[in-house]
């Protein structure tokens, strides 16, 4: 299941790369996020108790109306382990493309030998913000005996305007199961820097971004092109046209966000794969195969990541 911590980790990977500083590992992000949530819960309860006691002291003895709104506040507390060095896997990438938030398979990017690999290596540089990482020395990494979860996955970056309008900024993933620590870091950077439809994301854009992580599961060959459910399944298609093989995918939320029917989704997906035939002729392509799958999605905006990061740095 995709989690907020997975999205925080993608933001942490991108920010650390752009800022040329060490980054936290996935296990460190997950641990600190858990502690952050606990501190918010405990801090809110403590604040409420203090406000209630103060109100009781200030009330007139005869007054029976002591009700008032209590705002929750955050109290800080955290421990965290040392950052680990990420290594970029040599893997084929499936590039996502569609209006606004869609995803389709495309040709692999050059990440494994170019910009994103260099970016991952750049995370070893030191930073003046040592307080952000000093607490990592006070805790330990999980036991190496623990088996890390593996999933096919996609990472999506969107730019959010001042009016809340969402614009796709990059989306790339893989159908091969990857360990989450490696896969999320790799595709967070691949989607940010190597999606050929867009220029690489710059540091100046960081505050405008939102990210989404989708973990894929339940891959099942469809009995026919309509053997899948809108809003539940993503679909991966492949077909032959004029001797050439095509393939593409849409994540589960794309068709619903675009307001498409199943047939419109199939036609759009075929066009994203490179087919240029008439819409009415989509059934005429050879060997059309559809695979359906499910996706667990989580997403956050920059402000959520920055609030958590400031809390960590304050430790």
C-alpha positions as a Python dict, from the first residue, in 0.01 Angstrom:
ca = {
    (1, 'X'): (0, 0, 0),
    (2, 'X'): (137, 341, -96),
    (3, 'X'): (183, 571, 204),
    (4, 'X'): (249, 933, 289),
    (5, 'X'): (600, 829, 395),
    (6, 'X'): (666, 700, 42),
    (7, 'X'): (573, 1043, -97),
    (8, 'X'): (786, 1218, 164),
    (9, 'X'): (1077, 1000, 57),
    (10, 'X'): (1032, 1103, -307),
    (11, 'X'): (1031, 1470, -205),
    (12, 'X'): (1332, 1411, 19),
    (13, 'X'): (1522, 1244, -266),
    (14, 'X'): (1447, 1523, -512),
    (15, 'X'): (1515, 1805, -264),
    (16, 'X'): (1843, 1652, -146),
    (17, 'X'): (1956, 1612, -507),
    (18, 'X'): (1866, 1969, -603),
    (19, 'X'): (2018, 2110, -283),
    (20, 'X'): (2330, 1888, -315),
    (21, 'X'): (2309, 1749, 37),
    (22, 'X'): (2285, 1403, 195),
    (23, 'X'): (1940, 1251, 207),
    (24, 'X'): (1752, 1032, 450),
    (25, 'X'): (1687, 667, 376),
    (26, 'X'): (1336, 531, 336),
    (27, 'X'): (1351, 362, 676),
    (28, 'X'): (1459, 690, 834),
    (29, 'X'): (1175, 879, 667),
    (30, 'X'): (922, 618, 777),
    (31, 'X'): (1049, 623, 1134),
    (32, 'X'): (1058, 1001, 1160),
    (33, 'X'): (713, 1032, 1001),
    (34, 'X'): (570, 797, 1262),
    (35, 'X'): (731, 998, 1541),
    (36, 'X'): (615, 1322, 1383),
    (37, 'X'): (255, 1201, 1382),
    (38, 'X'): (284, 1088, 1743),
    (39, 'X'): (428, 1424, 1848),
    (40, 'X'): (140, 1605, 1681),
    (41, 'X'): (-112, 1386, 1860),
    (42, 'X'): (60, 1420, 2199),
    (43, 'X'): (125, 1789, 2145),
    (44, 'X'): (-239, 1855, 2065),
    (45, 'X'): (-356, 1669, 2376),
    (46, 'X'): (-105, 1852, 2597),
    (47, 'X'): (-204, 2189, 2453),
    (48, 'X'): (-571, 2116, 2509),
    (49, 'X'): (-504, 2019, 2872),
    (50, 'X'): (-304, 2335, 2937),
    (51, 'X'): (-568, 2558, 2781),
    (52, 'X'): (-844, 2388, 2979),
    (53, 'X'): (-654, 2435, 3308),
    (54, 'X'): (-589, 2799, 3230),
    (55, 'X'): (-952, 2861, 3148),
    (56, 'X'): (-1067, 2699, 3469),
    (57, 'X'): (-830, 2923, 3669),
    (58, 'X'): (-956, 3236, 3496),
    (59, 'X'): (-1328, 3165, 3511),
    (60, 'X'): (-1559, 3348, 3749),
    (61, 'X'): (-1691, 3110, 4018),
    (62, 'X'): (-2050, 3172, 3915),
    (63, 'X'): (-1991, 3124, 3543),
    (64, 'X'): (-2131, 2808, 3385),
    (65, 'X'): (-2021, 2887, 3029),
    (66, 'X'): (-1663, 2759, 3009),
    (67, 'X'): (-1680, 2624, 2649),
    (68, 'X'): (-1426, 2744, 2389),
    (69, 'X'): (-1238, 2620, 2083),
    (70, 'X'): (-898, 2462, 2143),
    (71, 'X'): (-646, 2462, 1858),
    (72, 'X'): (-405, 2170, 1832),
    (73, 'X'): (-35, 2255, 1827),
    (74, 'X'): (269, 2050, 1731),
    (75, 'X'): (534, 1942, 1979),
    (76, 'X'): (866, 1822, 1846),
    (77, 'X'): (1054, 1500, 1913),
    (78, 'X'): (1248, 1264, 1688),
    (79, 'X'): (1533, 1023, 1643),
    (80, 'X'): (1672, 904, 1314),
    (81, 'X'): (1943, 684, 1152),
    (82, 'X'): (2232, 761, 918),
    (83, 'X'): (2164, 831, 552),
    (84, 'X'): (2246, 550, 316),
    (85, 'X'): (2394, 578, -32),
    (86, 'X'): (2143, 495, -303),
    (87, 'X'): (2244, 301, -611),
    (88, 'X'): (2052, 339, -931),
    (89, 'X'): (1925, 10, -1075),
    (90, 'X'): (1977, -71, -1440),
    (91, 'X'): (1615, -113, -1543),
    (92, 'X'): (1384, -47, -1834),
    (93, 'X'): (1155, 248, -1774),
    (94, 'X'): (795, 291, -1876),
    (95, 'X'): (715, 653, -1938),
    (96, 'X'): (373, 790, -1849),
    (97, 'X'): (187, 1036, -2070),
    (98, 'X'): (-162, 1178, -2091),
    (99, 'X'): (-359, 1498, -2048),
    (100, 'X'): (-305, 1637, -1698),
    (101, 'X'): (-233, 1321, -1497),
    (102, 'X'): (-232, 1025, -1734),
    (103, 'X'): (40, 764, -1771),
    (104, 'X'): (146, 569, -2080),
    (105, 'X'): (438, 345, -2165),
    (106, 'X'): (710, 503, -2373),
    (107, 'X'): (1072, 444, -2464),
    (108, 'X'): (1322, 402, -2180),
    (109, 'X'): (1504, 713, -2060),
    (110, 'X'): (1881, 750, -2034),
    (111, 'X'): (1876, 779, -1654),
    (112, 'X'): (2102, 482, -1587),
    (113, 'X'): (2400, 655, -1749),
    (114, 'X'): (2322, 1026, -1735),
    (115, 'X'): (2157, 1294, -1526),
    (116, 'X'): (1966, 1098, -1265),
    (117, 'X'): (2253, 867, -1180),
    (118, 'X'): (2478, 1167, -1139),
    (119, 'X'): (2213, 1325, -922),
    (120, 'X'): (2195, 1022, -697),
    (121, 'X'): (2572, 1025, -658),
    (122, 'X'): (2561, 1396, -573),
    (123, 'X'): (2371, 1327, -254),
    (124, 'X'): (2695, 1238, -79),
    (125, 'X'): (2803, 1604, -70),
    (126, 'X'): (2804, 1774, 267),
    (127, 'X'): (2555, 2039, 372),
    (128, 'X'): (2570, 2335, 604),
    (129, 'X'): (2239, 2227, 751),
    (130, 'X'): (2401, 1966, 971),
    (131, 'X'): (2121, 1973, 1225),
    (132, 'X'): (1895, 1800, 976),
    (133, 'X'): (2118, 1495, 977),
    (134, 'X'): (2289, 1498, 1315),
    (135, 'X'): (2004, 1312, 1481),
    (136, 'X'): (2061, 1022, 1236),
    (137, 'X'): (2361, 916, 1442),
    (138, 'X'): (2143, 854, 1746),
    (139, 'X'): (1944, 563, 1604),
    (140, 'X'): (2002, 247, 1406),
    (141, 'X'): (1891, 111, 1071),
    (142, 'X'): (1651, -184, 1067),
    (143, 'X'): (1806, -530, 1074),
    (144, 'X'): (1945, -631, 733),
    (145, 'X'): (1761, -961, 777),
    (146, 'X'): (1431, -785, 715),
    (147, 'X'): (1308, -841, 361),
    (148, 'X'): (1218, -514, 193),
    (149, 'X'): (888, -497, 6),
    (150, 'X'): (897, -500, -373),
    (151, 'X'): (638, -350, -607),
    (152, 'X'): (597, -229, -962),
    (153, 'X'): (554, 145, -919),
    (154, 'X'): (505, 487, -1073),
    (155, 'X'): (613, 826, -940),
    (156, 'X'): (426, 1135, -1059),
    (157, 'X'): (520, 1501, -1022),
    (158, 'X'): (260, 1773, -1071),
    (159, 'X'): (297, 2148, -1062),
    (160, 'X'): (26, 2328, -862),
    (161, 'X'): (-55, 2687, -959),
    (162, 'X'): (-150, 2960, -712),
    (163, 'X'): (-513, 2889, -802),
    (164, 'X'): (-475, 2517, -738),
    (165, 'X'): (-460, 2408, -1102),
    (166, 'X'): (-266, 2084, -1148),
    (167, 'X'): (-29, 2036, -1443),
    (168, 'X'): (164, 1717, -1510),
    (169, 'X'): (538, 1775, -1467),
    (170, 'X'): (666, 1419, -1500),
    (171, 'X'): (549, 1060, -1456),
    (172, 'X'): (760, 749, -1508),
    (173, 'X'): (748, 401, -1359),
    (174, 'X'): (813, 33, -1411),
    (175, 'X'): (613, -290, -1422),
    (176, 'X'): (910, -478, -1276),
    (177, 'X'): (889, -523, -898),
    (178, 'X'): (1153, -311, -725),
    (179, 'X'): (1257, -276, -364),
    (180, 'X'): (1084, 40, -249),
    (181, 'X'): (1389, 222, -115),
    (182, 'X'): (1569, 185, -446),
    (183, 'X'): (1271, 204, -680),
    (184, 'X'): (1111, 514, -528),
    (185, 'X'): (1439, 705, -520),
    (186, 'X'): (1527, 604, -874),
    (187, 'X'): (1191, 693, -1027),
    (188, 'X'): (1148, 1010, -821),
    (189, 'X'): (1454, 1140, -1004),
    (190, 'X'): (1374, 978, -1338),
    (191, 'X'): (1030, 1138, -1344),
    (192, 'X'): (1175, 1473, -1234),
    (193, 'X'): (1474, 1490, -1469),
    (194, 'X'): (1433, 1239, -1753),
    (195, 'X'): (1072, 1261, -1869),
    (196, 'X'): (1144, 1374, -2225),
    (197, 'X'): (813, 1557, -2254),
    (198, 'X'): (930, 1818, -2004),
    (199, 'X'): (1240, 2012, -1906),
    (200, 'X'): (1413, 1886, -1589),
    (201, 'X'): (1261, 2011, -1264),
    (202, 'X'): (1464, 2294, -1109),
    (203, 'X'): (1519, 2386, -745),
    (204, 'X'): (1313, 2702, -794),
    (205, 'X'): (1008, 2485, -873),
    (206, 'X'): (1024, 2270, -561),
    (207, 'X'): (770, 2473, -362),
    (208, 'X'): (513, 2443, -642),
    (209, 'X'): (520, 2063, -662),
    (210, 'X'): (300, 1778, -552),
    (211, 'X'): (397, 1414, -584),
    (212, 'X'): (206, 1087, -605),
    (213, 'X'): (326, 729, -562),
    (214, 'X'): (127, 442, -712),
    (215, 'X'): (214, 84, -622),
    (216, 'X'): (80, -169, -871),
    (217, 'X'): (-58, -518, -808),
    (218, 'X'): (-301, -786, -928),
    (219, 'X'): (-191, -803, -1293),
    (220, 'X'): (-451, -1009, -1482),
    (221, 'X'): (-488, -1069, -1858),
    (222, 'X'): (-828, -934, -1965),
    (223, 'X'): (-1065, -1171, -2144),
    (224, 'X'): (-1152, -891, -2387),
    (225, 'X'): (-1065, -518, -2423),
    (226, 'X'): (-1353, -412, -2194),
    (227, 'X'): (-1283, -667, -1921),
    (228, 'X'): (-1183, -409, -1658),
    (229, 'X'): (-1353, -155, -1431),
    (230, 'X'): (-1329, 225, -1449),
    (231, 'X'): (-1179, 376, -1136),
    (232, 'X'): (-1055, 39, -1010),
    (233, 'X'): (-817, -92, -1273),
    (234, 'X'): (-529, 52, -1464),
    (235, 'X'): (-474, -109, -1803),
    (236, 'X'): (-169, -201, -2005),
    (237, 'X'): (-220, -265, -2376),
    (238, 'X'): (-9, -402, -2657),
    (239, 'X'): (-101, -446, -3024),
    (240, 'X'): (44, -476, -3373),
    (241, 'X'): (-20, -227, -3653),
    (242, 'X'): (150, -232, -3992),
    (243, 'X'): (410, -475, -3866),
    (244, 'X'): (505, -263, -3563),
    (245, 'X'): (436, -351, -3201),
    (246, 'X'): (293, -81, -2974),
    (247, 'X'): (234, -63, -2598),
    (248, 'X'): (114, 184, -2338),
    (249, 'X'): (-50, 209, -1996),
    (250, 'X'): (-289, 428, -1798),
    (251, 'X'): (-292, 423, -1419),
    (252, 'X'): (-626, 348, -1249),
    (253, 'X'): (-728, 709, -1185),
    (254, 'X'): (-666, 846, -1536),
    (255, 'X'): (-987, 747, -1714),
    (256, 'X'): (-1209, 871, -1432),
    (257, 'X'): (-1023, 1203, -1405),
    (258, 'X'): (-1061, 1256, -1778),
    (259, 'X'): (-1426, 1151, -1782),
    (260, 'X'): (-1370, 881, -2043),
    (261, 'X'): (-1571, 570, -2122),
    (262, 'X'): (-1386, 239, -2152),
    (263, 'X'): (-1378, 264, -2532),
    (264, 'X'): (-1252, 623, -2520),
    (265, 'X'): (-982, 511, -2279),
    (266, 'X'): (-870, 231, -2510),
    (267, 'X'): (-860, 464, -2813),
    (268, 'X'): (-673, 734, -2621),
    (269, 'X'): (-425, 479, -2492),
    (270, 'X'): (-366, 346, -2842),
    (271, 'X'): (-298, 698, -2964),
    (272, 'X'): (-56, 757, -2680),
    (273, 'X'): (124, 443, -2790),
    (274, 'X'): (165, 594, -3136),
    (275, 'X'): (-133, 461, -3333),
    (276, 'X'): (-277, 720, -3576),
    (277, 'X'): (-582, 538, -3711),
    (278, 'X'): (-946, 652, -3697),
    (279, 'X'): (-1120, 608, -3364),
    (280, 'X'): (-1378, 379, -3518),
    (281, 'X'): (-1104, 147, -3644),
    (282, 'X'): (-946, 62, -3308),
    (283, 'X'): (-1084, -292, -3323),
    (284, 'X'): (-906, -354, -3653),
    (285, 'X'): (-555, -361, -3509),
    (286, 'X'): (-391, -700, -3478),
    (287, 'X'): (-341, -896, -3158),
    (288, 'X'): (-476, -635, -2915),
    (289, 'X'): (-394, -754, -2565),
    (290, 'X'): (-515, -585, -2247),
    (291, 'X'): (-381, -650, -1899),
    (292, 'X'): (-565, -499, -1604),
    (293, 'X'): (-411, -418, -1268),
    (294, 'X'): (-487, -230, -947),
    (295, 'X'): (-296, 56, -795),
    (296, 'X'): (-264, 187, -439),
    (297, 'X'): (-197, 562, -453),
    (298, 'X'): (-77, 822, -203),
    (299, 'X'): (0, 1188, -267),
    (300, 'X'): (122, 1499, -87),
    (301, 'X'): (197, 1864, -161),
    (302, 'X'): (526, 2040, -95),
    (303, 'X'): (384, 2217, 212),
    (304, 'X'): (326, 1881, 384),
    (305, 'X'): (681, 1767, 313),
    (306, 'X'): (826, 2104, 424),
    (307, 'X'): (635, 2098, 753),
    (308, 'X'): (766, 1750, 832),
    (309, 'X'): (1121, 1840, 723),
    (310, 'X'): (1128, 2154, 936),
    (311, 'X'): (1020, 1943, 1234),
    (312, 'X'): (1303, 1696, 1165),
    (313, 'X'): (1558, 1972, 1119),
    (314, 'X'): (1447, 2132, 1445),
    (315, 'X'): (1553, 1818, 1629),
}
